[in-house]
Amino acid sequence: MKIKIFSKKAKDREELPENIQELIKQYAERNNIDYLQALKELVQKGLRYDELERQYGKDVDSRELWDKRFYYLKIESGYLYYRLRLKEVIDELKTLAIRFAGVLGSLETCYKQCMSSEALELELKKLAELKEFIRYYLDTYVITVNKELEEKKYADDEEIIRFVEEAVRKYKKYFMKKQDKNSSQ
């Protein structure tokens, strides 16, 4: 079937290009409808897409726009990454603070053995302030944050990992089917 496009002037007639006609035929076969019905549906979809493009801009086919699950998966995986990264940083800070406390202890011993009594009091006072700073640092940044992470106040890490893995499996299946379909055509 050849579709001819007419304008208001009788002499301005034009046929749809062969490649477009082939695409319409493929659409009709895929959906088990006749050629004319396929053409109508495609024109309607094209107009709808044009409306969406005007509404959302040129990134209308962005996956985040249409599939909120993909968007939330990105957020949850980012959240999980930074939460786990924070646990690593806390462990490193704890090690650093303990080493620093050890250095302060060694320095205090050196001061007691090597310095005169006049300067010793001043240096021991500075060391006491540093020890207090380390205690504050450990309490505020290491112990408290570690407790907050262990509370699972906002989300359970294992649950998020399971959700992310499930979503990845679904997307992997989806993309594999799409890739298989494209390679078979």
C-alpha positions in Angstrom: 0.0 0.0 0.0 1.4 3.4 -0.9 0.5 6.4 1.1 0.4 9.6 -0.7 0.6 12.9 1.1 -1.5 15.7 -0.4 -1.3 19.4 0.2 -3.9 22.0 -0.5 -2.5 22.4 -4.0 -3.4 19.4 -6.2 0.0 19.4 -7.9 2.0 19.0 -4.6 1.8 15.3 -4.0 4.5 13.3 -2.3 5.0 9.7 -1.2 6.4 8.5 2.1 10.0 7.4 1.7 10.5 3.6 1.4 12.4 3.4 4.7 9.5 5.2 6.6 7.0 2.8 4.9 9.1 -0.1 6.0 9.2 1.1 9.6 5.4 1.5 9.6 5.1 -2.1 8.3 7.3 -3.4 11.0 5.3 -1.6 13.6 2.0 -3.0 12.2 3.4 -6.5 12.2 4.7 -6.2 15.7 1.4 -5.0 17.0 -0.8 -7.2 14.8 -2.7 -4.2 13.2 -3.2 -3.0 9.7 -0.9 -0.5 8.0 -3.3 2.4 8.2 -4.0 1.8 12.0 -0.2 1.6 12.5 0.3 4.9 10.7 -2.4 6.6 12.9 -0.9 5.3 16.1 2.6 6.4 15.1 1.4 9.9 14.3 -0.4 10.1 17.6 2.7 8.9 19.4 4.9 11.3 17.5 2.6 14.2 18.5 2.6 13.1 22.1 6.4 12.9 22.0 6.6 16.4 20.5 4.4 17.7 23.4 6.6 16.0 26.0 9.7 17.4 24.3 8.3 20.9 24.5 7.4 20.3 28.2 10.7 18.6 29.3 13.2 19.9 26.8 15.5 17.9 24.5 16.3 15.4 27.3 12.8 13.9 27.1 14.2 10.4 26.5 16.4 10.6 29.6 16.0 7.4 31.6 15.7 9.4 34.9 12.8 11.3 33.6 10.7 8.3 32.7 11.9 5.6 35.1 12.0 6.9 38.6 13.2 3.5 39.8 16.4 4.2 37.9 16.7 7.6 39.6 16.1 6.1 43.0 18.5 3.3 42.4 21.2 5.9 41.7 20.3 7.7 44.9 20.3 4.6 47.0 23.5 3.3 45.6 25.1 6.7 46.2 23.8 6.7 49.7 25.1 3.2 50.3 28.5 4.0 48.9 28.9 7.1 51.1 27.6 5.3 54.1 30.1 2.4 53.7 32.8 4.9 52.8 32.1 6.8 56.0 32.5 3.5 58.0 35.9 3.1 56.4 36.9 6.7 57.2 35.8 6.3 60.8 38.0 3.2 61.2 40.9 5.1 59.7 40.3 8.0 62.0 40.1 5.7 65.0 43.5 4.2 64.1 44.9 7.7 63.6 43.7 9.0 66.9 45.0 5.9 68.8 48.4 6.3 67.2 48.4 10.0 68.0 47.6 9.2 71.6 50.5 6.8 71.7 52.8 9.5 70.3 51.6 11.9 73.0 52.3 9.3 75.7 55.8 8.7 74.4 56.4 12.5 74.2 55.2 12.9 77.8 57.6 10.2 79.0 60.4 12.0 77.1 59.5 15.3 78.7 59.5 13.8 82.2 62.9 12.2 81.7 64.7 15.0 79.8 63.4 18.4 80.7 64.0 20.7 83.7 61.1 21.2 86.1 60.4 24.7 84.9 59.6 23.9 81.3 58.2 20.5 82.2 55.0 21.9 83.7 54.2 24.0 80.6 54.9 21.1 78.2 52.8 18.7 80.3 49.9 21.2 80.3 50.1 21.4 76.4 50.1 17.6 76.3 47.1 17.4 78.6 45.2 19.8 76.2 46.2 17.6 73.2 45.0 14.5 75.1 41.7 16.3 75.8 41.4 17.2 72.1 42.0 13.5 71.2 39.3 12.4 73.6 36.9 15.0 72.2 37.8 14.0 68.7 37.2 10.3 69.4 33.9 11.0 71.2 32.5 13.4 68.7 33.7 12.0 65.4 34.5 8.4 65.9 32.4 6.8 68.6 29.3 8.9 68.2 29.2 8.7 64.4 30.0 5.0 64.6 27.0 4.5 67.0 24.7 6.4 64.6 25.8 4.2 61.7 25.1 1.1 63.7 21.6 2.3 64.7 20.4 2.0 61.1 18.3 5.0 61.9 17.5 5.8 58.2 18.0 2.5 56.4 19.3 -1.0 56.8 22.5 -1.5 54.7 21.8 -5.1 54.0 18.3 -4.2 52.8 19.6 -1.5 50.5 22.2 -3.9 49.1 19.5 -6.5 48.4 17.3 -3.8 46.7 20.2 -2.5 44.6 21.2 -6.1 43.5 17.6 -6.8 42.6 17.3 -3.7 40.6 20.5 -4.4 38.8 19.3 -7.9 37.9 16.1 -6.5 36.5 17.9 -3.9 34.4 20.4 -6.5 33.3 17.5 -8.7 32.1 15.8 -5.8 30.4 18.9 -4.6 28.6 19.8 -8.2 27.6 16.3 -8.7 26.0 16.6 -5.3 24.3 20.1 -6.2 23.0 19.0 -9.6 21.8 16.0 -8.0 20.0 18.3 -5.5 18.3 20.8 -8.0 17.3 18.1 -10.3 15.8 16.8 -7.5 13.6 
